[in-house]
Amino acid sequence: MELPEAEISLLLTDDQEIQELNAQWRDVDAPTDVLSFPLWDPGISSTPPDALGDIVISLPYAQRLVDQPDHHRRVAETLEVPPETLAWALPEEVAFLFVHGLLHLVGFDHDTAEAEDEMRQMEVRLWNLLADRPR
Protein backbone atom coordinates (compact mmCIF):
# COMPACT_ATOMS: atom_id res chain seq x y z
CA MET A 1 0.00 0.00 0.00
CA GLU A 2 3.10 2.18 -0.03
CA LEU A 3 2.56 3.56 3.47
CA PRO A 4 5.92 2.88 5.13
CA GLU A 5 5.59 5.48 7.89
CA ALA A 6 1.85 5.24 8.52
CA GLU A 7 0.54 5.53 12.06
CA ILE A 8 -2.79 4.09 13.15
CA SER A 9 -4.51 4.30 16.48
CA LEU A 10 -6.20 1.02 17.48
CA LEU A 11 -8.76 0.75 20.27
CA LEU A 12 -9.93 -2.71 21.32
CA THR A 13 -13.09 -2.13 23.30
CA ASP A 14 -16.49 -3.52 24.30
CA ASP A 15 -19.97 -3.30 22.78
CA GLN A 16 -21.08 -0.40 24.96
CA GLU A 17 -18.24 1.91 23.93
CA ILE A 18 -18.42 1.05 20.23
CA GLN A 19 -22.21 1.55 20.33
CA GLU A 20 -21.69 5.03 21.81
CA LEU A 21 -19.19 5.88 19.06
CA ASN A 22 -21.47 4.41 16.40
CA ALA A 23 -24.38 6.52 17.67
CA GLN A 24 -22.28 9.69 17.94
CA TRP A 25 -20.53 9.48 14.56
CA ARG A 26 -22.85 7.43 12.36
CA ASP A 27 -26.27 7.95 13.99
CA VAL A 28 -26.59 4.18 14.43
CA ASP A 29 -27.49 3.32 18.02
CA ALA A 30 -26.20 -0.25 17.97
CA PRO A 31 -22.91 -2.03 18.52
CA THR A 32 -20.85 -3.03 15.50
CA ASP A 33 -17.68 -4.99 14.87
CA VAL A 34 -15.35 -2.25 13.60
CA LEU A 35 -15.35 1.51 13.07
CA SER A 36 -12.78 3.57 11.19
CA PHE A 37 -12.11 7.27 11.61
CA PRO A 38 -9.83 8.52 8.81
CA LEU A 39 -7.80 11.68 9.30
CA TRP A 40 -7.66 12.49 5.58
CA ASP A 41 -9.85 12.42 2.51
CA PRO A 42 -8.30 10.70 -0.52
CA GLY A 43 -10.67 12.69 -2.73
CA ILE A 44 -9.02 15.91 -1.58
CA SER A 45 -5.37 14.86 -1.22
CA SER A 46 -3.66 11.99 -3.00
CA THR A 47 -0.88 11.82 -0.40
CA PRO A 48 -1.95 10.37 2.95
CA PRO A 49 -0.54 11.90 6.13
CA ASP A 50 1.71 9.88 8.44
CA ALA A 51 -1.23 9.46 10.84
CA LEU A 52 -4.00 7.69 8.90
CA GLY A 53 -6.64 7.63 11.62
CA ASP A 54 -8.30 5.45 14.22
CA ILE A 55 -9.68 1.92 14.14
CA VAL A 56 -12.04 0.73 16.88
CA ILE A 57 -12.88 -2.97 17.28
CA SER A 58 -15.39 -4.48 19.71
CA LEU A 59 -13.89 -7.69 21.09
CA PRO A 60 -17.23 -9.13 22.33
CA TYR A 61 -18.82 -8.46 18.94
CA ALA A 62 -15.87 -10.07 17.18
CA GLN A 63 -16.15 -13.12 19.45
CA ARG A 64 -19.85 -13.47 18.63
CA LEU A 65 -18.93 -13.46 14.94
CA VAL A 66 -16.33 -16.19 15.52
CA ASP A 67 -18.96 -18.27 17.32
CA GLN A 68 -21.34 -18.20 14.33
CA PRO A 69 -20.86 -21.16 11.95
CA ASP A 70 -22.27 -19.11 9.06
CA HIS A 71 -19.63 -16.45 9.65
CA HIS A 72 -16.85 -19.03 9.42
CA ARG A 73 -18.29 -20.22 6.11
CA ARG A 74 -18.56 -16.64 4.76
CA VAL A 75 -14.97 -15.85 5.76
CA ALA A 76 -13.72 -19.03 4.08
CA GLU A 77 -15.70 -18.09 0.98
CA THR A 78 -14.24 -14.56 1.01
CA LEU A 79 -10.71 -15.91 1.41
CA GLU A 80 -11.42 -18.56 -1.22
CA VAL A 81 -10.41 -21.50 0.97
CA PRO A 82 -12.34 -24.62 2.01
CA PRO A 83 -14.05 -23.93 5.39
CA GLU A 84 -12.58 -27.09 6.93
CA THR A 85 -9.04 -25.82 6.29
CA LEU A 86 -9.62 -22.41 7.88
CA ALA A 87 -8.61 -22.04 11.52
CA TRP A 88 -10.57 -19.02 12.68
CA ALA A 89 -10.62 -17.75 16.25
CA LEU A 90 -10.71 -14.33 17.91
CA PRO A 91 -7.12 -13.33 16.96
CA GLU A 92 -7.80 -14.01 13.27
CA GLU A 93 -11.13 -12.18 13.41
CA VAL A 94 -9.54 -9.13 15.04
CA ALA A 95 -6.72 -9.14 12.46
CA PHE A 96 -9.26 -9.35 9.64
CA LEU A 97 -11.32 -6.52 11.14
CA PHE A 98 -8.12 -4.48 11.40
CA VAL A 99 -7.46 -5.05 7.69
CA HIS A 100 -11.05 -3.99 6.93
CA GLY A 101 -10.68 -0.87 9.07
CA LEU A 102 -7.32 -0.03 7.49
CA LEU A 103 -8.83 -0.16 4.03
CA HIS A 104 -11.49 2.32 5.14
CA LEU A 105 -8.72 4.61 6.43
CA VAL A 106 -7.09 4.70 3.00
CA GLY A 107 -10.30 5.35 1.07
CA PHE A 108 -11.91 1.99 0.33
CA ASP A 109 -15.63 1.58 0.95
CA HIS A 110 -18.44 -0.87 0.30
CA ASP A 111 -21.26 1.53 -0.55
CA THR A 112 -21.77 0.04 -4.03
CA ALA A 113 -21.43 -3.49 -5.37
CA GLU A 114 -18.40 -2.49 -7.43
CA ALA A 115 -16.71 -0.76 -4.49
CA GLU A 116 -17.48 -3.71 -2.24
CA ASP A 117 -15.93 -6.12 -4.72
CA GLU A 118 -12.80 -3.98 -4.99
CA MET A 119 -12.55 -3.74 -1.20
CA ARG A 120 -13.03 -7.52 -0.78
CA GLN A 121 -10.27 -8.20 -3.30
CA MET A 122 -7.90 -5.93 -1.38
CA GLU A 123 -8.93 -7.54 1.94
CA VAL A 124 -8.03 -10.95 0.55
CA ARG A 125 -4.76 -9.65 -0.86
CA LEU A 126 -3.72 -8.07 2.44
CA TRP A 127 -4.90 -11.09 4.45
CA ASN A 128 -2.83 -13.41 2.27
CA LEU A 129 0.21 -11.17 2.79
CA LEU A 130 -0.32 -11.39 6.55
CA ALA A 131 -0.89 -15.13 6.44
CA ASP A 132 2.29 -15.72 4.42
CA ARG A 133 4.61 -13.74 6.66
CA PRO A 134 6.87 -15.50 9.19
CA ARG A 135 5.61 -15.40 12.74
C-alpha positions in Angstrom: 0.0 0.0 0.0 3.1 2.2 0.0 2.6 3.6 3.5 5.9 2.9 5.1 5.6 5.5 7.9 1.8 5.2 8.5 0.5 5.5 12.1 -2.8 4.1 13.1 -4.5 4.3 16.5 -6.2 1.0 17.5 -8.8 0.8 20.3 -9.9 -2.7 21.3 -13.1 -2.1 23.3 -16.5 -3.5 24.3 -20.0 -3.3 22.8 -21.1 -0.4 25.0 -18.2 1.9 23.9 -18.4 1.0 20.2 -22.2 1.6 20.3 -21.7 5.0 21.8 -19.2 5.9 19.1 -21.5 4.4 16.4 -24.4 6.5 17.7 -22.3 9.7 17.9 -20.5 9.5 14.6 -22.8 7.4 12.4 -26.3 8.0 14.0 -26.6 4.2 14.4 -27.5 3.3 18.0 -26.2 -0.3 18.0 -22.9 -2.0 18.5 -20.9 -3.0 15.5 -17.7 -5.0 14.9 -15.3 -2.2 13.6 -15.3 1.5 13.1 -12.8 3.6 11.2 -12.1 7.3 11.6 -9.8 8.5 8.8 -7.8 11.7 9.3 -7.7 12.5 5.6 -9.9 12.4 2.5 -8.3 10.7 -0.5 -10.7 12.7 -2.7 -9.0 15.9 -1.6 -5.4 14.9 -1.2 -3.7 12.0 -3.0 -0.9 11.8 -0.4 -1.9 10.4 3.0 -0.5 11.9 6.1 1.7 9.9 8.4 -1.2 9.5 10.8 -4.0 7.7 8.9 -6.6 7.6 11.6 -8.3 5.5 14.2 -9.7 1.9 14.1 -12.0 0.7 16.9 -12.9 -3.0 17.3 -15.4 -4.5 19.7 -13.9 -7.7 21.1 -17.2 -9.1 22.3 -18.8 -8.5 18.9 -15.9 -10.1 17.2 -16.2 -13.1 19.5 -19.9 -13.5 18.6 -18.9 -13.5 14.9 -16.3 -16.2 15.5 -19.0 -18.3 17.3 -21.3 -18.2 14.3 -20.9 -21.2 11.9 -22.3 -19.1 9.1 -19.6 -16.5 9.7 -16.9 -19.0 9.4 -18.3 -20.2 6.1 -18.6 -16.6 4.8 -15.0 -15.8 5.8 -13.7 -19.0 4.1 -15.7 -18.1 1.0 -14.2 -14.6 1.0 -10.7 -15.9 1.4 -11.4 -18.6 -1.2 -10.4 -21.5 1.0 -12.3 -24.6 2.0 -14.0 -23.9 5.4 -12.6 -27.1 6.9 -9.0 -25.8 6.3 -9.6 -22.4 7.9 -8.6 -22.0 11.5 -10.6 -19.0 12.7 -10.6 -17.7 16.2 -10.7 -14.3 17.9 -7.1 -13.3 17.0 -7.8 -14.0 13.3 -11.1 -12.2 13.4 -9.5 -9.1 15.0 -6.7 -9.1 12.5 -9.3 -9.4 9.6 -11.3 -6.5 11.1 -8.1 -4.5 11.4 -7.5 -5.0 7.7 -11.0 -4.0 6.9 -10.7 -0.9 9.1 -7.3 0.0 7.5 -8.8 -0.2 4.0 -11.5 2.3 5.1 -8.7 4.6 6.4 -7.1 4.7 3.0 -10.3 5.4 1.1 -11.9 2.0 0.3 -15.6 1.6 1.0 -18.4 -0.9 0.3 -21.3 1.5 -0.5 -21.8 0.0 -4.0 -21.4 -3.5 -5.4 -18.4 -2.5 -7.4 -16.7 -0.8 -4.5 -17.5 -3.7 -2.2 -15.9 -6.1 -4.7 -12.8 -4.0 -5.0 -12.5 -3.7 -1.2 -13.0 -7.5 -0.8 -10.3 -8.2 -3.3 -7.9 -5.9 -1.4 -8.9 -7.5 1.9 -8.0 -11.0 0.5 -4.8 -9.7 -0.9 -3.7 -8.1 2.4 -4.9 -11.1 4.4 -2.8 -13.4 2.3 0.2 -11.2 2.8 -0.3 -11.4 6.5 -0.9 -15.1 6.4 2.3 -15.7 4.4 4.6 -13.7 6.7 6.9 -15.5 9.2 5.6 -15.4 12.7 
